[in-house]
Amino acid sequence: MAQATTKDRILASLRNSKAKVFLRDDFNRFGNYRQICRVVKELSEEGKLIRLGYGTYVKARPSSISGKPVPEETLVNIGLEVMKKLGIKADVGKDMRALFKGDSTQVPMLPIVNIGKARVSRKISLGKRALVYEKN
């Protein structure tokens, strides 16, 4: 019986996981640093993962229009999940909160995440759109 390769084990983990966002450290149990980097790069090239920033990836699916890989979540939800994985308490920005409360009818154009008093220097972006951090 043949053993499963590192790539097979990571793909099975992605399929079985309910999480949409992954840090590179989430795959450490499958092999050493070089193996994981190589496999994650291959999965990115195949369109199963999209790189958001340093060591941060999101599950992808093919676009119904162009066929190119697109994330399964919005950039704001991705940002909130990344902050949760990094141990930072985060919420949507004040403009989005006003929209949810009904105080405003304006839909914010920028993906803004409120990070409270935390210091975050990590850039999270999808193509040309980047997540914007808002402090209290």
C-alpha positions in Angstrom: 0.0 0.0 0.0 1.5 3.3 -1.1 1.8 6.2 1.4 0.0 9.4 0.8 2.3 12.2 -0.4 2.5 15.5 1.4 0.4 17.1 -1.3 -2.4 14.5 -0.9 -2.4 14.9 2.9 -2.7 18.7 2.6 -5.4 18.5 -0.1 -7.4 16.1 2.2 -6.9 18.6 5.1 -8.2 21.5 2.9 -11.3 19.5 1.8 -12.2 18.4 5.3 -11.6 21.8 7.0 -14.4 24.2 7.5 -12.0 27.1 7.7 -11.5 29.2 4.6 -8.2 30.9 5.6 -5.0 29.1 6.4 -1.6 30.2 7.8 1.4 28.3 6.5 2.0 27.1 10.1 -1.4 25.2 9.9 0.4 22.7 7.5 3.5 22.1 9.6 2.3 18.6 10.7 2.5 17.4 7.2 6.2 17.8 6.5 9.2 20.0 6.8 9.4 23.7 5.8 10.7 23.2 2.3 8.1 20.5 1.5 5.2 22.6 2.7 6.4 25.7 0.8 6.7 23.6 -2.4 3.3 22.0 -2.0 1.5 25.3 -1.1 3.1 26.9 -4.1 1.9 24.1 -6.4 -1.6 24.4 -5.0 -1.6 28.1 -5.6 -0.5 27.6 -9.2 -3.3 25.0 -9.6 -5.9 27.4 -8.3 -6.8 25.6 -5.1 -5.3 28.3 -2.9 -4.8 32.0 -3.3 -1.9 33.7 -1.5 -3.1 36.7 0.5 0.3 37.8 2.0 3.2 36.4 3.9 2.2 32.9 5.0 -1.5 33.5 4.5 -3.7 31.6 2.1 -7.4 31.3 1.3 -9.4 28.5 -0.3 -10.2 29.2 -4.0 -12.8 28.1 -6.5 -12.9 28.7 -10.3 -14.8 31.9 -11.3 -18.0 31.2 -13.2 -17.2 34.1 -15.5 -13.5 33.8 -16.3 -12.5 30.4 -14.8 -9.7 32.0 -12.9 -9.4 31.2 -9.2 -11.4 33.5 -6.8 -11.6 33.3 -3.0 -14.6 31.6 -1.4 -15.1 34.6 1.0 -15.2 38.4 0.8 -12.0 40.3 1.7 -13.5 41.6 5.0 -14.5 38.1 6.1 -11.1 36.9 5.1 -9.4 39.7 7.2 -11.5 38.9 10.2 -10.7 35.2 10.0 -6.9 35.9 9.6 -7.0 38.2 12.6 -8.8 35.5 14.6 -6.1 33.0 13.7 -3.4 35.5 14.6 -5.0 36.0 18.0 -6.1 39.6 17.4 -9.6 40.7 18.4 -11.1 42.4 15.3 -14.4 43.6 14.0 -15.8 45.2 10.8 -15.0 48.9 10.3 -17.2 51.7 11.6 -18.8 52.4 8.2 -19.9 48.7 7.8 -21.1 48.7 11.4 -23.3 51.8 10.6 -24.7 50.0 7.6 -25.6 46.9 9.7 -27.3 49.0 12.3 -29.3 50.9 9.8 -27.7 54.3 10.6 -26.4 54.6 7.0 -27.3 53.4 3.5 -23.8 53.9 2.2 -22.0 50.7 1.3 -18.3 51.1 2.1 -16.0 50.6 -1.0 -12.9 49.7 1.0 -12.6 46.5 2.9 -11.9 47.9 6.4 -11.3 45.9 9.6 -11.2 47.5 13.1 -8.2 46.0 15.0 -8.7 47.9 18.2 -5.4 48.9 19.8 -3.4 46.0 18.3 -0.4 46.7 16.1 -0.6 44.9 12.7 2.0 45.3 10.0 0.9 42.3 7.9 -0.4 43.3 4.5 -3.4 41.2 3.3 -4.4 41.7 -0.3 -6.2 40.0 -3.2 -4.9 41.3 -6.5 -5.1 45.1 -6.3 -7.5 45.2 -3.4 -5.8 45.4 0.0 -7.4 45.2 3.5 -7.4 48.5 5.4 -6.9 48.5 9.2 -8.8 50.9 11.4 -8.0 51.6 15.0 -10.2 52.7 17.9 
